[in-house]
Amino acid sequence: MSESFDPFARHRQGRSEEPGSGPRPGANTVSSELAQKLLPAQRLLDWLQHWAKPTVSARDIYMYGPRSIRDRERAIDLAGILVGHGWLIPNKTRRRDMREWQIVRKPIIHPTVAAE
């Protein structure tokens, strides 16, 4: 037992030990942050393609939507992203604390959030 145990040795295999050989810090942070925001919105958009009704409410999203979106505030925020990209249109509701949107159906096979 003269060798010391290194729990991270297997993780470092295949990586160069030279500093500066990896990605630059801060490189693509803007696009990666944007992708982090759009990925859940894309999941919501994919789910909306299977939603049979012409409208969807925040309650429908956080009750029946993807599991990663089952929070009221998150559902409303992601729906706001889809409104900004033209996939949802806000509807007037009878209650001020209720949110409802009309789904915009476009003839696209695999729609993306950024599709115009």
Buried (B, 14 or more C-beta within 10 A) or exposed (E): EEEEEEEEEEEEEEEEEEEEEEEEEEEEEEEEEEEEEBEBBBBBBBBBBEBEEEEBBBBBBBEEBBEEBEEEEBBBBBBBBBBEBEBBEEEEEEEEEEBBBEBBEEEEEEBBBEEE
